[in-house]
Amino acid sequence: MSAVLALFASPEGDAPATTEFLRVLAALRAVGVAVRLVECGRGAGVLSGVDRALSSEGDRYLAALFEDGVRVESDVDLAAALSSATAVVTSLDPKRSGLPPLLRLPRDAAPGSLDLSGILSAGQVALG
């Protein structure tokens, strides 16, 4: 199934950027867009952990996503997930290098291992 692949790699659950990321995902779901939410890198366990520390708004958005059937996934084959995604939304580690500034991945193709390592350090990730 094609969907927006939402990659969450930030270790900061209560950061304003995390709340905004979750708000965007809830808005996408509200207009019927399929969303696949994946924790990766330093974001692993931040949204899915039992002791998660989100802002009250972030917790509300995450609850709305859960109510709408979106689950937080981890230990996902990112290459396969990216090859079936129609778009990518990222909330990356604020300590990433930002290199490359824009990582453009081919649509409908599994990225190579170099691309996968660059996803968590890139400034922006785009399909197409």
C-alpha positions as MATLAB code, in Angstrom:
seq = 'MSAVLALFASPEGDAPATTEFLRVLAALRAVGVAVRLVECGRGAGVLSGVDRALSSEGDRYLAALFEDGVRVESDVDLAAALSSATAVVTSLDPKRSGLPPLLRLPRDAAPGSLDLSGILSAGQVALG';
ca = [
       0.000    0.000    0.000;
       1.331    3.435   -0.886;
       1.526    5.871    1.990;
       3.359    8.809    3.439;
       6.343    7.387    5.272;
       6.881    9.411    8.449;
      10.404    8.909    9.815;
      10.914    9.943   13.418;
      14.544   10.067   14.581;
      14.558   12.780   17.234;
      15.472   11.905   20.826;
      13.373   14.866   22.043;
       9.758   13.806   22.551;
       8.642   17.047   24.190;
      10.285   19.363   21.650;
       8.073   21.766   19.669;
       9.351   20.138   16.455;
       8.032   16.751   17.637;
       4.621   18.237   18.411;
       4.515   19.891   14.979;
       5.566   16.633   13.292;
       2.721   14.762   15.000;
       0.288   17.588   14.157;
       1.176   17.310   10.469;
       0.651   13.538   10.545;
      -2.739   13.947   12.261;
      -3.727   16.531    9.630;
      -2.721   14.163    6.823;
      -4.847   11.412    8.361;
      -7.757   13.832    8.779;
      -7.861   14.312    5.001;
      -7.580   10.571    4.324;
      -3.882   10.215    3.564;
      -2.387    6.876    4.618;
       0.487    7.373    7.083;
       3.139    4.891    8.167;
       5.006    6.117   11.277;
       8.470    4.644   11.827;
      10.900    5.373   14.664;
      14.540    5.133   13.655;
      17.978    6.224   14.825;
      17.944    8.105   18.133;
      14.152    8.359   17.898;
      13.717    4.633   18.553;
      11.478    4.220   21.593;
      10.671    7.927   21.981;
       7.095    7.639   20.693;
       6.482    3.968   21.474;
       8.088    3.733   24.905;
       5.930    3.278   27.987;
       7.662    6.236   29.633;
       7.419    8.553   26.615;
       7.582   12.235   27.487;
       5.613   14.224   24.929;
       4.097   17.651   25.320;
       0.383   17.550   26.159;
      -0.405   18.594   22.573;
       1.981   16.003   21.160;
       0.372   13.322   23.303;
      -3.066   14.396   22.025;
      -1.929   14.193   18.381;
      -0.342   10.790   18.937;
      -3.541    9.547   20.600;
      -5.538   10.785   17.595;
      -3.201    8.884   15.277;
      -3.629    5.730   17.371;
      -7.416    6.133   17.295;
      -7.192    6.374   13.517;
      -5.225    3.128   13.257;
      -1.702    4.515   12.857;
       0.853    2.564   14.879;
       4.439    3.439   15.721;
       6.764    0.949   14.069;
      10.440    0.252   14.671;
      12.939   -2.302   13.372;
      11.556   -1.728    9.876;
      13.340   -2.440    6.607;
      13.689    1.223    5.632;
      14.699    0.410    2.070;
      11.476   -1.531    1.503;
       9.396    1.097    3.307;
      10.887    3.886    1.198;
      10.381    1.985   -2.051;
       6.633    1.754   -1.387;
       6.165    5.306   -0.063;
       4.526    8.051   -2.087;
       6.136   10.773    0.060;
       8.469   11.106    3.039;
       7.967   13.310    6.094;
      10.884   13.505    8.499;
      11.424   14.599   12.061;
      15.110   14.024   12.335;
      17.710   14.221   15.049;
      18.511   17.891   15.709;
      22.185   16.879   15.982;
      22.285   15.502   12.422;
      24.993   16.889   10.174;
      22.633   18.210    7.507;
      24.786   16.565    4.859;
      23.787   16.209    2.177;
      21.551   19.275    2.332;
      19.002   17.477    0.122;
      18.945   13.708   -0.303;
      16.832   12.853   -3.349;
      15.820    9.197   -3.491;
      14.353    7.529   -6.560;
      10.613    6.873   -6.362;
       9.512    3.200   -6.375;
      13.051    1.895   -5.881;
      14.795    0.631   -2.775;
      17.659    2.974   -1.880;
      21.176    1.645   -1.534;
      23.035    1.332    1.744;
      24.742    4.721    1.266;
      21.365    6.396    0.813;
      20.026    4.696    3.946;
      22.877    5.976    6.081;
      22.366    9.465    4.634;
      18.660    9.577    5.479;
      19.292   10.239    9.174;
      21.984   12.850    8.519;
      20.447   14.699    5.534;
      19.024   18.173    5.809;
      15.963   17.144    3.774;
      14.811   13.916    2.141;
      12.745   13.877   -1.057;
      11.374   11.190   -3.359;
      11.391   11.616   -7.092;
];
